[in-house]
Amino acid sequence: MIVDQHVESELHQLLIEDARIAEQGIRVVRTEEGVSLVGEVESTERRDLICQVIAEAFPELPVRCNIGLTRVHEPHDVEEL
């Protein structure tokens, strides 16, 4: 499948409008093979769901899932006001 502006636009629209993911922080980057999804999410489950939704919608498109995990931890110091 050739990735042109139309396909790229459909991918962006799916990421934003699909109620299961509604993700605005993921970028679609064209590659020689297909596309790469780039960004960060809060869990492996969310990352896997995003990649699954894209694969289901575009089964013939090679998709590399380069979505990282946001590192979230409790603050070490207490903020005093």
Distance bins in CASP14 RR format, pairs under 12 A and 6 or more apart:
PFRMAT RR
TARGET T0000
AUTHOR 0000-0000-0000
RMODE 2
METHOD distances of the structure
MODEL  1
1 7 1 0 0 1 0 0 0 0 0 0 0
1 8 0 0 0 0 0 1 0 0 0 0 0
1 10 0 0 0 0 0 1 0 0 0 0 0
1 11 0 0 0 0 0 1 0 0 0 0 0
1 30 0 0 0 0 0 1 0 0 0 0 0
1 33 0 0 0 0 0 1 0 0 0 0 0
1 34 1 0 0 1 0 0 0 0 0 0 0
1 35 0 0 0 0 1 0 0 0 0 0 0
1 58 1 0 0 1 0 0 0 0 0 0 0
1 59 0 0 0 0 1 0 0 0 0 0 0
1 60 1 0 1 0 0 0 0 0 0 0 0
1 61 1 0 1 0 0 0 0 0 0 0 0
1 62 1 0 0 1 0 0 0 0 0 0 0
1 63 0 0 0 0 0 1 0 0 0 0 0
2 8 0 0 0 0 0 1 0 0 0 0 0
2 30 0 0 0 0 1 0 0 0 0 0 0
2 32 0 0 0 0 0 1 0 0 0 0 0
2 33 0 0 0 0 0 1 0 0 0 0 0
2 34 0 0 0 0 1 0 0 0 0 0 0
2 35 0 0 0 0 0 1 0 0 0 0 0
2 60 0 0 0 0 0 1 0 0 0 0 0
2 61 0 0 0 0 1 0 0 0 0 0 0
2 62 0 0 0 0 0 1 0 0 0 0 0
3 9 0 0 0 0 0 1 0 0 0 0 0
3 10 0 0 0 0 0 1 0 0 0 0 0
3 11 0 0 0 0 1 0 0 0 0 0 0
3 28 0 0 0 0 1 0 0 0 0 0 0
3 29 0 0 0 0 1 0 0 0 0 0 0
3 30 1 0 1 0 0 0 0 0 0 0 0
3 31 0 0 0 0 1 0 0 0 0 0 0
3 32 0 0 0 0 1 0 0 0 0 0 0
3 33 0 0 0 0 1 0 0 0 0 0 0
3 34 1 0 1 0 0 0 0 0 0 0 0
3 35 1 0 1 0 0 0 0 0 0 0 0
3 36 0 0 0 0 0 1 0 0 0 0 0
3 58 0 0 0 0 1 0 0 0 0 0 0
3 60 0 0 0 0 0 1 0 0 0 0 0
3 61 1 0 0 1 0 0 0 0 0 0 0
3 62 0 0 0 0 1 0 0 0 0 0 0
3 63 0 0 0 0 0 1 0 0 0 0 0
3 64 0 0 0 0 0 1 0 0 0 0 0
4 10 0 0 0 0 0 1 0 0 0 0 0
4 11 0 0 0 0 0 1 0 0 0 0 0
4 30 0 0 0 0 1 0 0 0 0 0 0
4 34 0 0 0 0 0 1 0 0 0 0 0
4 35 0 0 0 0 0 1 0 0 0 0 0
4 61 0 0 0 0 0 1 0 0 0 0 0
5 11 0 0 0 0 0 1 0 0 0 0 0
5 12 0 0 0 0 0 1 0 0 0 0 0
5 28 0 0 0 0 0 1 0 0 0 0 0
5 30 0 0 0 0 1 0 0 0 0 0 0
6 12 0 0 0 0 0 1 0 0 0 0 0
6 13 0 0 0 0 0 1 0 0 0 0 0
7 13 0 0 0 0 0 1 0 0 0 0 0
7 14 0 0 0 0 0 1 0 0 0 0 0
7 28 0 0 0 0 1 0 0 0 0 0 0
7 30 0 0 0 0 1 0 0 0 0 0 0
7 34 0 0 0 0 1 0 0 0 0 0 0
7 35 0 0 0 0 1 0 0 0 0 0 0
7 54 0 0 0 0 0 1 0 0 0 0 0
7 57 0 0 0 0 0 1 0 0 0 0 0
7 58 1 0 0 1 0 0 0 0 0 0 0
7 60 0 0 0 0 0 1 0 0 0 0 0
7 61 1 0 0 1 0 0 0 0 0 0 0
7 62 0 0 0 0 0 1 0 0 0 0 0
7 63 0 0 0 0 0 1 0 0 0 0 0
8 14 0 0 0 0 0 1 0 0 0 0 0
8 15 0 0 0 0 0 1 0 0 0 0 0
8 27 0 0 0 0 0 1 0 0 0 0 0
8 28 1 0 1 0 0 0 0 0 0 0 0
8 29 0 0 0 0 1 0 0 0 0 0 0
8 30 1 0 0 1 0 0 0 0 0 0 0
8 31 0 0 0 0 0 1 0 0 0 0 0
8 34 0 0 0 0 0 1 0 0 0 0 0
8 35 1 0 0 1 0 0 0 0 0 0 0
8 36 0 0 0 0 0 1 0 0 0 0 0
8 37 0 0 0 0 0 1 0 0 0 0 0
8 58 0 0 0 0 0 1 0 0 0 0 0
8 61 0 0 0 0 0 1 0 0 0 0 0
9 15 0 0 0 0 0 1 0 0 0 0 0
9 16 0 0 0 0 0 1 0 0 0 0 0
9 17 0 0 0 0 0 1 0 0 0 0 0
9 28 0 0 0 0 1 0 0 0 0 0 0
9 30 0 0 0 0 0 1 0 0 0 0 0
9 35 0 0 0 0 0 1 0 0 0 0 0
10 16 0 0 0 0 0 1 0 0 0 0 0
10 17 0 0 0 0 0 1 0 0 0 0 0
10 18 0 0 0 0 0 1 0 0 0 0 0
10 28 0 0 0 0 1 0 0 0 0 0 0
10 35 0 0 0 0 0 1 0 0 0 0 0
10 54 0 0 0 0 0 1 0 0 0 0 0
10 57 0 0 0 0 1 0 0 0 0 0 0
10 58 1 0 0 1 0 0 0 0 0 0 0
10 61 0 0 0 0 0 1 0 0 0 0 0
11 17 0 0 0 0 0 1 0 0 0 0 0
11 18 0 0 0 0 0 1 0 0 0 0 0
11 21 0 0 0 0 0 1 0 0 0 0 0
11 23 0 0 0 0 0 1 0 0 0 0 0
11 26 0 0 0 0 1 0 0 0 0 0 0
11 27 0 0 0 0 1 0 0 0 0 0 0
11 28 1 0 1 0 0 0 0 0 0 0 0
11 29 0 0 0 0 0 1 0 0 0 0 0
11 30 0 0 0 0 0 1 0 0 0 0 0
11 34 0 0 0 0 0 1 0 0 0 0 0
11 35 1 0 0 1 0 0 0 0 0 0 0
11 36 0 0 0 0 0 1 0 0 0 0 0
11 37 0 0 0 0 1 0 0 0 0 0 0
11 38 0 0 0 0 0 1 0 0 0 0 0
11 50 0 0 0 0 0 1 0 0 0 0 0
11 51 0 0 0 0 0 1 0 0 0 0 0
11 53 0 0 0 0 0 1 0 0 0 0 0
11 54 1 0 0 1 0 0 0 0 0 0 0
11 55 0 0 0 0 0 1 0 0 0 0 0
11 57 0 0 0 0 1 0 0 0 0 0 0
11 58 1 0 0 1 0 0 0 0 0 0 0
11 61 0 0 0 0 1 0 0 0 0 0 0
11 63 0 0 0 0 1 0 0 0 0 0 0
12 18 0 0 0 0 0 1 0 0 0 0 0
12 23 0 0 0 0 0 1 0 0 0 0 0
12 24 0 0 0 0 1 0 0 0 0 0 0
12 25 0 0 0 0 0 1 0 0 0 0 0
12 26 0 0 0 0 1 0 0 0 0 0 0
12 27 0 0 0 0 1 0 0 0 0 0 0
12 28 1 0 1 0 0 0 0 0 0 0 0
12 29 0 0 0 0 0 1 0 0 0 0 0
12 35 0 0 0 0 0 1 0 0 0 0 0
12 37 0 0 0 0 0 1 0 0 0 0 0
12 54 0 0 0 0 0 1 0 0 0 0 0
13 21 0 0 0 0 0 1 0 0 0 0 0
13 22 0 0 0 0 0 1 0 0 0 0 0
13 23 0 0 0 0 0 1 0 0 0 0 0
13 24 0 0 0 0 0 1 0 0 0 0 0
13 28 0 0 0 0 0 1 0 0 0 0 0
13 54 0 0 0 0 0 1 0 0 0 0 0
13 57 0 0 0 0 0 1 0 0 0 0 0
13 58 0 0 0 0 0 1 0 0 0 0 0
14 20 0 0 0 0 0 1 0 0 0 0 0
14 21 0 0 0 0 1 0 0 0 0 0 0
14 22 0 0 0 0 0 1 0 0 0 0 0
14 23 0 0 0 0 1 0 0 0 0 0 0
14 26 0 0 0 0 0 1 0 0 0 0 0
14 28 0 0 0 0 1 0 0 0 0 0 0
14 35 0 0 0 0 0 1 0 0 0 0 0
14 37 0 0 0 0 0 1 0 0 0 0 0
14 50 0 0 0 0 1 0 0 0 0 0 0
14 52 0 0 0 0 0 1 0 0 0 0 0
14 53 1 0 0 1 0 0 0 0 0 0 0
14 54 1 0 0 1 0 0 0 0 0 0 0
14 55 0 0 0 0 0 1 0 0 0 0 0
14 56 0 0 0 0 1 0 0 0 0 0 0
14 57 1 0 1 0 0 0 0 0 0 0 0
14 58 0 0 0 0 1 0 0 0 0 0 0
14 61 0 0 0 0 0 1 0 0 0 0 0
14 63 0 0 0 0 0 1 0 0 0 0 0
15 21 1 0 0 1 0 0 0 0 0 0 0
15 22 0 0 0 0 1 0 0 0 0 0 0
15 23 1 0 1 0 0 0 0 0 0 0 0
15 24 1 0 0 1 0 0 0 0 0 0 0
15 25 1 0 0 1 0 0 0 0 0 0 0
15 26 1 0 1 0 0 0 0 0 0 0 0
15 27 0 0 0 0 1 0 0 0 0 0 0
15 28 1 0 0 1 0 0 0 0 0 0 0
15 35 0 0 0 0 0 1 0 0 0 0 0
15 37 0 0 0 0 1 0 0 0 0 0 0
15 38 0 0 0 0 0 1 0 0 0 0 0
15 39 0 0 0 0 0 1 0 0 0 0 0
15 41 0 0 0 0 0 1 0 0 0 0 0
15 49 0 0 0 0 0 1 0 0 0 0 0
15 50 1 0 0 1 0 0 0 0 0 0 0
15 51 0 0 0 0 0 1 0 0 0 0 0
15 53 0 0 0 0 1 0 0 0 0 0 0
15 54 1 0 0 1 0 0 0 0 0 0 0
15 57 0 0 0 0 0 1 0 0 0 0 0
15 58 0 0 0 0 0 1 0 0 0 0 0
15 63 0 0 0 0 0 1 0 0 0 0 0
15 67 0 0 0 0 0 1 0 0 0 0 0
16 22 1 0 0 1 0 0 0 0 0 0 0
16 23 1 0 0 1 0 0 0 0 0 0 0
16 24 1 0 1 0 0 0 0 0 0 0 0
16 25 0 0 0 0 1 0 0 0 0 0 0
16 26 0 0 0 0 1 0 0 0 0 0 0
16 27 0 0 0 0 0 1 0 0 0 0 0
16 28 0 0 0 0 0 1 0 0 0 0 0
16 50 0 0 0 0 0 1 0 0 0 0 0
16 53 0 0 0 0 0 1 0 0 0 0 0
17 23 0 0 0 0 1 0 0 0 0 0 0
17 24 0 0 0 0 0 1 0 0 0 0 0
17 53 0 0 0 0 0 1 0 0 0 0 0
17 57 0 0 0 0 0 1 0 0 0 0 0
18 24 0 0 0 0 0 1 0 0 0 0 0
18 26 0 0 0 0 0 1 0 0 0 0 0
18 49 0 0 0 0 1 0 0 0 0 0 0
18 50 0 0 0 0 1 0 0 0 0 0 0
18 52 0 0 0 0 0 1 0 0 0 0 0
18 53 1 0 1 0 0 0 0 0 0 0 0
18 54 0 0 0 0 1 0 0 0 0 0 0
18 56 0 0 0 0 1 0 0 0 0 0 0
18 57 0 0 0 0 1 0 0 0 0 0 0
19 49 0 0 0 0 0 1 0 0 0 0 0
19 53 0 0 0 0 0 1 0 0 0 0 0
20 45 0 0 0 0 0 1 0 0 0 0 0
20 46 0 0 0 0 1 0 0 0 0 0 0
20 48 0 0 0 0 0 1 0 0 0 0 0
20 49 1 0 0 1 0 0 0 0 0 0 0
20 50 0 0 0 0 1 0 0 0 0 0 0
20 52 0 0 0 0 1 0 0 0 0 0 0
20 53 1 0 1 0 0 0 0 0 0 0 0
20 54 0 0 0 0 0 1 0 0 0 0 0
20 56 0 0 0 0 0 1 0 0 0 0 0
20 57 0 0 0 0 0 1 0 0 0 0 0
21 37 0 0 0 0 0 1 0 0 0 0 0
21 41 0 0 0 0 1 0 0 0 0 0 0
21 45 0 0 0 0 0 1 0 0 0 0 0
21 46 1 0 0 1 0 0 0 0 0 0 0
21 47 0 0 0 0 0 1 0 0 0 0 0
21 48 0 0 0 0 0 1 0 0 0 0 0
21 49 1 0 0 1 0 0 0 0 0 0 0
21 50 1 0 1 0 0 0 0 0 0 0 0
21 51 0 0 0 0 1 0 0 0 0 0 0
21 52 0 0 0 0 1 0 0 0 0 0 0
21 53 1 0 1 0 0 0 0 0 0 0 0
21 54 0 0 0 0 1 0 0 0 0 0 0
21 56 0 0 0 0 0 1 0 0 0 0 0
21 57 0 0 0 0 0 1 0 0 0 0 0
21 67 0 0 0 0 0 1 0 0 0 0 0
22 41 0 0 0 0 0 1 0 0 0 0 0
22 46 0 0 0 0 0 1 0 0 0 0 0
22 49 0 0 0 0 0 1 0 0 0 0 0
22 50 0 0 0 0 0 1 0 0 0 0 0
22 53 0 0 0 0 0 1 0 0 0 0 0
23 37 0 0 0 0 1 0 0 0 0 0 0
23 38 0 0 0 0 0 1 0 0 0 0 0
23 39 0 0 0 0 1 0 0 0 0 0 0
23 40 0 0 0 0 0 1 0 0 0 0 0
23 41 1 0 0 1 0 0 0 0 0 0 0
23 42 0 0 0 0 0 1 0 0 0 0 0
23 46 0 0 0 0 1 0 0 0 0 0 0
23 47 0 0 0 0 0 1 0 0 0 0 0
23 49 0 0 0 0 1 0 0 0 0 0 0
23 50 1 0 0 1 0 0 0 0 0 0 0
23 51 0 0 0 0 0 1 0 0 0 0 0
23 53 0 0 0 0 1 0 0 0 0 0 0
23 54 0 0 0 0 0 1 0 0 0 0 0
23 67 0 0 0 0 1 0 0 0 0 0 0
24 39 0 0 0 0 0 1 0 0 0 0 0
24 41 0 0 0 0 0 1 0 0 0 0 0
24 50 0 0 0 0 0 1 0 0 0 0 0
25 37 0 0 0 0 0 1 0 0 0 0 0
25 38 0 0 0 0 1 0 0 0 0 0 0
25 39 1 0 0 1 0 0 0 0 0 0 0
25 40 1 0 0 1 0 0 0 0 0 0 0
25 41 0 0 0 0 1 0 0 0 0 0 0
25 42 0 0 0 0 0 1 0 0 0 0 0
25 46 0 0 0 0 0 1 0 0 0 0 0
25 50 0 0 0 0 0 1 0 0 0 0 0
25 67 0 0 0 0 1 0 0 0 0 0 0
25 68 0 0 0 0 0 1 0 0 0 0 0
25 70 0 0 0 0 0 1 0 0 0 0 0
26 35 0 0 0 0 0 1 0 0 0 0 0
26 36 0 0 0 0 0 1 0 0 0 0 0
26 37 1 0 1 0 0 0 0 0 0 0 0
26 38 1 0 0 1 0 0 0 0 0 0 0
26 39 1 0 1 0 0 0 0 0 0 0 0
26 40 0 0 0 0 1 0 0 0 0 0 0
26 41 1 0 0 1 0 0 0 0 0 0 0
26 46 0 0 0 0 0 1 0 0 0 0 0
26 47 0 0 0 0 1 0 0 0 0 0 0
26 49 0 0 0 0 0 1 0 0 0 0 0
26 50 1 0 0 1 0 0 0 0 0 0 0
26 51 0 0 0 0 1 0 0 0 0 0 0
26 53 0 0 0 0 0 1 0 0 0 0 0
26 54 0 0 0 0 1 0 0 0 0 0 0
26 63 0 0 0 0 0 1 0 0 0 0 0
26 65 0 0 0 0 1 0 0 0 0 0 0
26 66 0 0 0 0 1 0 0 0 0 0 0
26 67 1 0 0 1 0 0 0 0 0 0 0
26 68 0 0 0 0 1 0 0 0 0 0 0
27 35 0 0 0 0 1 0 0 0 0 0 0
27 36 0 0 0 0 1 0 0 0 0 0 0
27 37 1 0 0 1 0 0 0 0 0 0 0
27 38 1 0 1 0 0 0 0 0 0 0 0
27 39 1 0 0 1 0 0 0 0 0 0 0
27 40 0 0 0 0 0 1 0 0 0 0 0
27 50 0 0 0 0 0 1 0 0 0 0 0
27 66 0 0 0 0 1 0 0 0 0 0 0
27 67 0 0 0 0 1 0 0 0 0 0 0
28 34 0 0 0 0 1 0 0 0 0 0 0
28 35 1 0 1 0 0 0 0 0 0 0 0
28 36 1 0 0 1 0 0 0 0 0 0 0
28 37 1 0 0 1 0 0 0 0 0 0 0
28 38 1 0 0 1 0 0 0 0 0 0 0
28 39 0 0 0 0 0 1 0 0 0 0 0
28 50 0 0 0 0 0 1 0 0 0 0 0
28 54 0 0 0 0 1 0 0 0 0 0 0
28 58 0 0 0 0 0 1 0 0 0 0 0
28 61 0 0 0 0 0 1 0 0 0 0 0
28 63 0 0 0 0 1 0 0 0 0 0 0
28 64 0 0 0 0 0 1 0 0 0 0 0
28 65 0 0 0 0 0 1 0 0 0 0 0
28 66 0 0 0 0 0 1 0 0 0 0 0
28 67 0 0 0 0 0 1 0 0 0 0 0
29 35 1 0 0 1 0 0 0 0 0 0 0
29 36 1 0 1 0 0 0 0 0 0 0 0
29 37 1 0 0 1 0 0 0 0 0 0 0
29 38 1 0 1 0 0 0 0 0 0 0 0
29 39 0 0 0 0 1 0 0 0 0 0 0
29 63 0 0 0 0 0 1 0 0 0 0 0
29 64 0 0 0 0 1 0 0 0 0 0 0
29 65 0 0 0 0 0 1 0 0 0 0 0
29 66 0 0 0 0 1 0 0 0 0 0 0
29 67 0 0 0 0 0 1 0 0 0 0 0
30 36 1 0 0 1 0 0 0 0 0 0 0
30 37 0 0 0 0 0 1 0 0 0 0 0
30 38 0 0 0 0 0 1 0 0 0 0 0
30 61 0 0 0 0 0 1 0 0 0 0 0
30 62 0 0 0 0 0 1 0 0 0 0 0
30 63 0 0 0 0 0 1 0 0 0 0 0
30 64 0 0 0 0 0 1 0 0 0 0 0
31 37 0 0 0 0 0 1 0 0 0 0 0
31 38 0 0 0 0 0 1 0 0 0 0 0
31 61 0 0 0 0 0 1 0 0 0 0 0
31 62 0 0 0 0 1 0 0 0 0 0 0
31 63 0 0 0 0 1 0 0 0 0 0 0
31 64 1 0 0 1 0 0 0 0 0 0 0
31 66 0 0 0 0 1 0 0 0 0 0 0
32 62 0 0 0 0 1 0 0 0 0 0 0
32 64 0 0 0 0 0 1 0 0 0 0 0
33 61 0 0 0 0 1 0 0 0 0 0 0
33 62 1 0 1 0 0 0 0 0 0 0 0
33 63 0 0 0 0 1 0 0 0 0 0 0
33 64 1 0 0 1 0 0 0 0 0 0 0
34 54 0 0 0 0 0 1 0 0 0 0 0
34 58 0 0 0 0 1 0 0 0 0 0 0
34 60 0 0 0 0 0 1 0 0 0 0 0
34 61 1 0 0 1 0 0 0 0 0 0 0
34 62 1 0 1 0 0 0 0 0 0 0 0
34 63 1 0 0 1 0 0 0 0 0 0 0
34 64 1 0 0 1 0 0 0 0 0 0 0
35 51 0 0 0 0 0 1 0 0 0 0 0
35 54 0 0 0 0 1 0 0 0 0 0 0
35 55 0 0 0 0 0 1 0 0 0 0 0
35 58 0 0 0 0 1 0 0 0 0 0 0
35 61 1 0 0 1 0 0 0 0 0 0 0
35 62 1 0 0 1 0 0 0 0 0 0 0
35 63 1 0 1 0 0 0 0 0 0 0 0
35 64 1 0 0 1 0 0 0 0 0 0 0
35 65 0 0 0 0 1 0 0 0 0 0 0
35 66 0 0 0 0 0 1 0 0 0 0 0
36 51 0 0 0 0 0 1 0 0 0 0 0
36 54 0 0 0 0 0 1 0 0 0 0 0
36 61 0 0 0 0 0 1 0 0 0 0 0
36 62 0 0 0 0 1 0 0 0 0 0 0
36 63 1 0 0 1 0 0 0 0 0 0 0
36 64 1 0 1 0 0 0 0 0 0 0 0
36 65 1 0 0 1 0 0 0 0 0 0 0
36 66 1 0 1 0 0 0 0 0 0 0 0
36 67 0 0 0 0 1 0 0 0 0 0 0
36 68 0 0 0 0 0 1 0 0 0 0 0
37 47 0 0 0 0 1 0 0 0 0 0 0
37 48 0 0 0 0 0 1 0 0 0 0 0
37 49 0 0 0 0 0 1 0 0 0 0 0
37 50 1 0 0 1 0 0 0 0 0 0 0
37 51 1 0 0 1 0 0 0 0 0 0 0
37 52 0 0 0 0 0 1 0 0 0 0 0
37 53 0 0 0 0 0 1 0 0 0 0 0
37 54 1 0 0 1 0 0 0 0 0 0 0
37 55 0 0 0 0 0 1 0 0 0 0 0
37 58 0 0 0 0 0 1 0 0 0 0 0
37 61 0 0 0 0 0 1 0 0 0 0 0
37 62 0 0 0 0 0 1 0 0 0 0 0
37 63 1 0 0 1 0 0 0 0 0 0 0
37 64 1 0 0 1 0 0 0 0 0 0 0
37 65 1 0 1 0 0 0 0 0 0 0 0
37 66 1 0 0 1 0 0 0 0 0 0 0
37 67 1 0 1 0 0 0 0 0 0 0 0
37 68 0 0 0 0 1 0 0 0 0 0 0
38 47 0 0 0 0 0 1 0 0 0 0 0
38 50 0 0 0 0 0 1 0 0 0 0 0
38 63 0 0 0 0 0 1 0 0 0 0 0
38 64 0 0 0 0 1 0 0 0 0 0 0
38 65 0 0 0 0 1 0 0 0 0 0 0
38 66 1 0 1 0 0 0 0 0 0 0 0
38 67 1 0 0 1 0 0 0 0 0 0 0
38 68 0 0 0 0 1 0 0 0 0 0 0
39 46 0 0 0 0 0 1 0 0 0 0 0
39 47 0 0 0 0 1 0 0 0 0 0 0
39 50 0 0 0 0 1 0 0 0 0 0 0
39 51 0 0 0 0 0 1 0 0 0 0 0
39 65 0 0 0 0 0 1 0 0 0 0 0
39 66 1 0 0 1 0 0 0 0 0 0 0
39 67 1 0 1 0 0 0 0 0 0 0 0
39 68 1 0 0 1 0 0 0 0 0 0 0
39 69 0 0 0 0 1 0 0 0 0 0 0
39 70 0 0 0 0 1 0 0 0 0 0 0
40 46 0 0 0 0 1 0 0 0 0 0 0
40 47 0 0 0 0 1 0 0 0 0 0 0
40 50 0 0 0 0 0 1 0 0 0 0 0
40 66 0 0 0 0 0 1 0 0 0 0 0
40 67 1 0 0 1 0 0 0 0 0 0 0
40 68 1 0 1 0 0 0 0 0 0 0 0
40 69 1 0 0 1 0 0 0 0 0 0 0
40 70 1 0 1 0 0 0 0 0 0 0 0
40 71 0 0 0 0 1 0 0 0 0 0 0
40 72 0 0 0 0 0 1 0 0 0 0 0
41 47 1 0 1 0 0 0 0 0 0 0 0
41 48 0 0 0 0 1 0 0 0 0 0 0
41 49 0 0 0 0 1 0 0 0 0 0 0
41 50 1 0 0 1 0 0 0 0 0 0 0
41 51 0 0 0 0 0 1 0 0 0 0 0
41 65 0 0 0 0 0 1 0 0 0 0 0
41 66 0 0 0 0 0 1 0 0 0 0 0
41 67 1 0 1 0 0 0 0 0 0 0 0
41 68 1 0 0 1 0 0 0 0 0 0 0
41 69 1 0 0 1 0 0 0 0 0 0 0
41 70 1 0 0 1 0 0 0 0 0 0 0
41 71 0 0 0 0 0 1 0 0 0 0 0
41 72 0 0 0 0 0 1 0 0 0 0 0
42 49 0 0 0 0 0 1 0 0 0 0 0
42 50 0 0 0 0 0 1 0 0 0 0 0
42 67 0 0 0 0 0 1 0 0 0 0 0
42 68 0 0 0 0 1 0 0 0 0 0 0
42 69 1 0 0 1 0 0 0 0 0 0 0
42 70 1 0 1 0 0 0 0 0 0 0 0
42 71 0 0 0 0 1 0 0 0 0 0 0
42 72 1 0 0 1 0 0 0 0 0 0 0
43 49 0 0 0 0 1 0 0 0 0 0 0
43 50 0 0 0 0 0 1 0 0 0 0 0
43 67 0 0 0 0 0 1 0 0 0 0 0
43 68 0 0 0 0 0 1 0 0 0 0 0
43 69 1 0 0 1 0 0 0 0 0 0 0
43 70 0 0 0 0 1 0 0 0 0 0 0
43 71 0 0 0 0 0 1 0 0 0 0 0
43 72 0 0 0 0 1 0 0 0 0 0 0
44 50 0 0 0 0 0 1 0 0 0 0 0
44 51 0 0 0 0 0 1 0 0 0 0 0
44 65 0 0 0 0 0 1 0 0 0 0 0
44 67 0 0 0 0 1 0 0 0 0 0 0
44 68 0 0 0 0 1 0 0 0 0 0 0
44 69 1 0 0 1 0 0 0 0 0 0 0
44 70 0 0 0 0 0 1 0 0 0 0 0
45 51 0 0 0 0 0 1 0 0 0 0 0
45 52 0 0 0 0 0 1 0 0 0 0 0
45 67 0 0 0 0 0 1 0 0 0 0 0
45 69 0 0 0 0 0 1 0 0 0 0 0
46 52 0 0 0 0 0 1 0 0 0 0 0
46 53 0 0 0 0 0 1 0 0 0 0 0
46 65 0 0 0 0 0 1 0 0 0 0 0
46 67 0 0 0 0 1 0 0 0 0 0 0
46 68 0 0 0 0 0 1 0 0 0 0 0
46 69 0 0 0 0 1 0 0 0 0 0 0
46 70 0 0 0 0 1 0 0 0 0 0 0
47 53 0 0 0 0 0 1 0 0 0 0 0
47 54 0 0 0 0 0 1 0 0 0 0 0
47 65 1 0 0 1 0 0 0 0 0 0 0
47 66 0 0 0 0 1 0 0 0 0 0 0
47 67 1 0 1 0 0 0 0 0 0 0 0
47 68 1 0 0 1 0 0 0 0 0 0 0
47 69 1 0 0 1 0 0 0 0 0 0 0
47 70 0 0 0 0 0 1 0 0 0 0 0
48 54 0 0 0 0 0 1 0 0 0 0 0
48 55 0 0 0 0 0 1 0 0 0 0 0
48 65 0 0 0 0 1 0 0 0 0 0 0
48 67 0 0 0 0 1 0 0 0 0 0 0
48 68 0 0 0 0 0 1 0 0 0 0 0
48 69 0 0 0 0 0 1 0 0 0 0 0
49 55 0 0 0 0 0 1 0 0 0 0 0
49 56 0 0 0 0 0 1 0 0 0 0 0
49 65 0 0 0 0 0 1 0 0 0 0 0
49 67 0 0 0 0 0 1 0 0 0 0 0
50 56 0 0 0 0 0 1 0 0 0 0 0
50 57 0 0 0 0 0 1 0 0 0 0 0
50 63 0 0 0 0 1 0 0 0 0 0 0
50 65 1 0 0 1 0 0 0 0 0 0 0
50 66 0 0 0 0 0 1 0 0 0 0 0
50 67 1 0 0 1 0 0 0 0 0 0 0
50 68 0 0 0 0 0 1 0 0 0 0 0
51 57 0 0 0 0 0 1 0 0 0 0 0
51 58 0 0 0 0 0 1 0 0 0 0 0
51 61 0 0 0 0 0 1 0 0 0 0 0
51 63 1 0 0 1 0 0 0 0 0 0 0
51 64 0 0 0 0 1 0 0 0 0 0 0
51 65 1 0 1 0 0 0 0 0 0 0 0
51 66 0 0 0 0 1 0 0 0 0 0 0
51 67 1 0 0 1 0 0 0 0 0 0 0
51 68 0 0 0 0 0 1 0 0 0 0 0
52 58 0 0 0 0 0 1 0 0 0 0 0
52 59 0 0 0 0 0 1 0 0 0 0 0
52 63 0 0 0 0 0 1 0 0 0 0 0
52 65 0 0 0 0 1 0 0 0 0 0 0
52 67 0 0 0 0 0 1 0 0 0 0 0
53 59 0 0 0 0 0 1 0 0 0 0 0
53 63 0 0 0 0 0 1 0 0 0 0 0
53 65 0 0 0 0 0 1 0 0 0 0 0
54 60 0 0 0 0 0 1 0 0 0 0 0
54 61 1 0 0 1 0 0 0 0 0 0 0
54 62 0 0 0 0 0 1 0 0 0 0 0
54 63 1 0 1 0 0 0 0 0 0 0 0
54 64 0 0 0 0 0 1 0 0 0 0 0
54 65 0 0 0 0 1 0 0 0 0 0 0
54 67 0 0 0 0 0 1 0 0 0 0 0
55 61 0 0 0 0 1 0 0 0 0 0 0
55 62 0 0 0 0 1 0 0 0 0 0 0
55 63 1 0 0 1 0 0 0 0 0 0 0
55 64 0 0 0 0 0 1 0 0 0 0 0
55 65 0 0 0 0 1 0 0 0 0 0 0
56 63 0 0 0 0 0 1 0 0 0 0 0
57 63 0 0 0 0 1 0 0 0 0 0 0
END
